[in-house]
Amino acid sequence: MDLKFNNSRKYVSITVPSKTQTMSPHIKSVDDIVVLGMNLSKFNKLTQFFICVAGVFVFYLIYGYLQELIFSMEGFKPYGWYLTLVQFAFYSIFGLIELQLIQDKRRRIPGKTYMIIAFLTVGTMGLSNTSLGYLNYPTQVIFKCCKLIPVMLGGVFIQGKRYNLADVSAAVCMSLGLIWFTLADSTIAPNFNLTGVMLISLALCADAVIGNVQEKAMKLHSASNSEMVLYSYSIGFVYILLGLSCTSGLGPAVAFCSKNPVRTYGYAFLFSLTGYFGISFVLALIKIFGALLAVTVTTGRKAMTIVLSFIFFAKPFTFQYVWSGLLVVLGIFLNVYSKNMDKIRLPSVYNLINKAMDVKKSRTLAQTV
């Protein structure tokens, strides 16, 4: 803003430059939502939603396939924490590269908040990866699909949110649908282990909290996705490295992976790359639409992961998967409907009955004539 004083006429001229001329990169990026170099702020809400959903489904479906493929390798199951360490290292590198591509590189979220988020991220991903050493993949999904309701409870207690009946119904439908979807496979080859159950339960609790903490921090400080990924995963890397060093779990894992570098580090790189792309779209969903809708989308993605698991890792098929899949679709519809109640007007039962009676009367009159 420029101020010009003229003594002869005694007036003040105030000129306000345009946004693009003077606004700092910090201010310009407050409303910008950039994912993998693509500015989603240029699109409307519906287009943003479909882009984020497509990114989540594509990258996380590949992610799930690679995760099951890695743990199907003979002898790898005890090294879930080391896989998480490698994954966090790749995530930190990817986040650093992406952060260099944006104008504003300043850290906006306080370091103490990142330490909490990193701890929760380690709990979510580390415990989840390690649980696959004790549980089969469908059993793990049974537990992970139940995080919709904890996320809603976290939204109530952490952010003071209130959810309507449609949101609650969506969470219940999707949770029950995915449990039913995976129940058949888990009964065919049950591999329950108390240690694995405890690990995935703790991962579920951390996962239920982290979405709400991330949403609150990103909206409060207007932080970018790349900043969130870089700091949370780099701090988490230090946590895991210290933990593996103290428990003497680092040496055996390095020795095992060095014998099969392509099948371990090669798969881990692709696993981390697709996971990083996926988490970028998840963070965008959280920032734009909130934690509940983001978890609803990722829960629906798990249903597709199970389908791919049946295709690439041969499993028996029953129609129970079809009915449970329809229940998941109903949950997705209820959640989308709850977000667009003002745009979507569903007819009431009374209106449907009246419309049916009118159609019946018109048919009777037509037959009489």
Solvent accessible surface area in square Angstrom, and as a share of the most:
residue,aa,sasa,rsa
1,M,151,0.67
2,D,77,0.40
3,L,101,0.50
4,K,122,0.52
5,F,147,0.61
6,N,59,0.30
7,N,137,0.70
8,S,99,0.64
9,R,187,0.68
10,K,175,0.74
11,Y,106,0.40
12,V,76,0.44
13,S,35,0.22
14,I,102,0.52
15,T,61,0.36
16,V,112,0.64
17,P,43,0.27
18,S,59,0.38
19,K,146,0.62
20,T,119,0.69
21,Q,135,0.60
22,T,81,0.47
23,M,58,0.26
24,S,44,0.29
25,P,61,0.39
26,H,60,0.27
27,I,94,0.48
28,K,76,0.32
29,S,34,0.22
30,V,56,0.32
31,D,116,0.60
32,D,46,0.24
33,I,24,0.12
34,V,49,0.28
35,V,0,0.00
36,L,63,0.31
37,G,63,0.60
38,M,73,0.33
39,N,38,0.19
40,L,0,0.00
41,S,42,0.27
42,K,164,0.70
43,F,83,0.35
44,N,99,0.51
45,K,120,0.51
46,L,116,0.58
47,T,47,0.27
48,Q,12,0.05
49,F,30,0.13
50,F,118,0.49
51,I,40,0.20
52,C,0,0.00
53,V,30,0.17
54,A,53,0.41
55,G,6,0.06
56,V,0,0.00
57,F,48,0.20
58,V,82,0.47
59,F,46,0.19
60,Y,25,0.09
61,L,27,0.13
62,I,79,0.40
63,Y,26,0.10
64,G,2,0.01
65,Y,72,0.27
66,L,13,0.07
67,Q,8,0.03
68,E,25,0.11
69,L,44,0.22
70,I,1,0.00
71,F,9,0.04
72,S,70,0.45
73,M,9,0.04
74,E,163,0.73
75,G,42,0.40
76,F,4,0.02
77,K,96,0.41
78,P,104,0.65
79,Y,44,0.17
80,G,0,0.00
81,W,75,0.26
82,Y,18,0.07
83,L,4,0.02
84,T,0,0.00
85,L,10,0.05
86,V,17,0.10
87,Q,0,0.00
88,F,0,0.00
89,A,31,0.24
90,F,46,0.19
91,Y,3,0.01
92,S,18,0.11
93,I,91,0.46
94,F,26,0.11
95,G,0,0.00
96,L,89,0.44
97,I,99,0.50
98,E,17,0.08
99,L,9,0.05
100,Q,95,0.42
101,L,138,0.69
102,I,39,0.20
103,Q,129,0.58
104,D,15,0.08
105,K,93,0.39
106,R,144,0.52
107,R,113,0.41
108,R,42,0.15
109,I,0,0.00
110,P,60,0.38
111,G,32,0.30
112,K,166,0.71
113,T,34,0.20
114,Y,1,0.00
115,M,101,0.45
116,I,101,0.51
117,I,0,0.00
118,A,0,0.00
119,F,138,0.58
120,L,24,0.12
121,T,5,0.03
122,V,17,0.10
123,G,13,0.12
124,T,22,0.13
125,M,28,0.13
126,G,0,0.00
127,L,27,0.13
128,S,8,0.05
129,N,2,0.01
130,T,16,0.09
131,S,0,0.00
132,L,8,0.04
133,G,23,0.22
134,Y,88,0.34
135,L,3,0.02
136,N,33,0.17
137,Y,18,0.07
138,P,7,0.04
139,T,0,0.00
140,Q,1,0.00
141,V,4,0.02
142,I,23,0.12
143,F,44,0.18
144,K,46,0.19
145,C,0,0.00
146,C,38,0.23
147,K,20,0.08
148,L,1,0.00
149,I,73,0.37
150,P,37,0.23
151,V,0,0.00
152,M,13,0.06
153,L,96,0.48
154,G,10,0.10
155,G,0,0.00
156,V,43,0.25
157,F,165,0.69
158,I,55,0.28
159,Q,50,0.22
160,G,49,0.47
161,K,57,0.24
162,R,188,0.69
163,Y,44,0.17
164,N,60,0.31
165,L,143,0.71
166,A,12,0.09
167,D,8,0.04
168,V,64,0.37
169,S,34,0.22
170,A,1,0.01
171,A,2,0.02
172,V,58,0.33
173,C,21,0.12
174,M,0,0.00
175,S,6,0.04
176,L,98,0.49
177,G,0,0.00
178,L,0,0.00
179,I,52,0.26
180,W,98,0.34
181,F,11,0.05
182,T,0,0.00
183,L,80,0.40
184,A,12,0.09
185,D,10,0.05
186,S,3,0.02
187,T,89,0.52
188,I,93,0.47
189,A,58,0.45
190,P,82,0.52
191,N,71,0.36
192,F,120,0.50
193,N,62,0.32
194,L,135,0.67
195,T,61,0.35
196,G,0,0.00
197,V,38,0.22
198,M,111,0.50
199,L,28,0.14
200,I,0,0.00
201,S,39,0.25
202,L,101,0.50
203,A,4,0.03
204,L,28,0.14
205,C,80,0.48
206,A,12,0.10
207,D,25,0.13
208,A,6,0.04
209,V,52,0.30
210,I,16,0.08
211,G,7,0.06
212,N,0,0.00
213,V,27,0.15
214,Q,16,0.07
215,E,2,0.01
216,K,97,0.41
217,A,7,0.05
218,M,0,0.00
219,K,107,0.45
220,L,130,0.64
221,H,54,0.24
222,S,26,0.17
223,A,0,0.00
224,S,36,0.23
225,N,6,0.03
226,S,4,0.02
227,E,3,0.01
228,M,1,0.00
229,V,1,0.00
230,L,20,0.10
231,Y,58,0.22
232,S,1,0.01
233,Y,10,0.04
234,S,34,0.22
235,I,42,0.21
236,G,0,0.00
237,F,58,0.24
238,V,76,0.44
239,Y,65,0.25
240,I,7,0.04
241,L,63,0.31
242,L,104,0.52
243,G,34,0.33
244,L,17,0.09
245,S,63,0.40
246,C,111,0.66
247,T,101,0.59
248,S,88,0.57
249,G,25,0.24
250,L,50,0.25
251,G,48,0.46
252,P,70,0.44
253,A,1,0.01
254,V,64,0.37
255,A,52,0.40
256,F,37,0.16
257,C,3,0.02
258,S,70,0.45
259,K,155,0.66
260,N,51,0.26
261,P,71,0.45
262,V,113,0.65
263,R,117,0.43
264,T,5,0.03
265,Y,70,0.26
266,G,29,0.28
267,Y,58,0.22
268,A,3,0.02
269,F,80,0.33
270,L,83,0.41
271,F,0,0.00
272,S,0,0.00
273,L,46,0.23
274,T,15,0.08
275,G,0,0.00
276,Y,5,0.02
277,F,53,0.22
278,G,0,0.00
279,I,27,0.14
280,S,2,0.01
281,F,12,0.05
282,V,17,0.09
283,L,1,0.01
284,A,0,0.00
285,L,0,0.00
286,I,8,0.04
287,K,28,0.12
288,I,22,0.11
289,F,48,0.20
290,G,4,0.04
291,A,1,0.01
292,L,5,0.02
293,L,8,0.04
294,A,1,0.01
295,V,15,0.09
296,T,4,0.02
297,V,12,0.07
298,T,12,0.07
299,T,0,0.00
300,G,4,0.04
301,R,22,0.08
302,K,8,0.03
303,A,13,0.10
304,M,82,0.37
305,T,5,0.03
306,I,4,0.02
307,V,56,0.32
308,L,41,0.20
309,S,5,0.03
310,F,31,0.13
311,I,115,0.58
312,F,118,0.49
313,F,46,0.19
314,A,105,0.81
315,K,48,0.20
316,P,69,0.43
317,F,129,0.54
318,T,58,0.34
319,F,136,0.57
320,Q,45,0.20
321,Y,8,0.03
322,V,58,0.33
323,W,136,0.48
324,S,0,0.00
325,G,18,0.17
326,L,105,0.52
327,L,47,0.23
328,V,4,0.03
329,V,90,0.51
330,L,81,0.40
331,G,0,0.00
332,I,59,0.30
333,F,92,0.38
334,L,36,0.18
335,N,1,0.00
336,V,48,0.28
337,Y,43,0.16
338,S,13,0.09
339,K,85,0.36
340,N,42,0.21
341,M,72,0.32
342,D,104,0.54
343,K,158,0.67
344,I,57,0.29
345,R,191,0.70
346,L,92,0.46
347,P,76,0.48
348,S,56,0.36
349,V,112,0.65
350,Y,153,0.58
351,N,79,0.40
352,L,91,0.45
353,I,97,0.49
354,N,56,0.29
355,K,130,0.55
356,A,62,0.48
357,M,97,0.43
358,D,88,0.46
359,V,68,0.39
360,K,136,0.57
361,K,123,0.52
362,S,63,0.41
363,R,162,0.59
364,T,76,0.44
365,L,118,0.59
366,A,72,0.56
367,Q,155,0.69
368,T,109,0.64
369,V,163,0.93
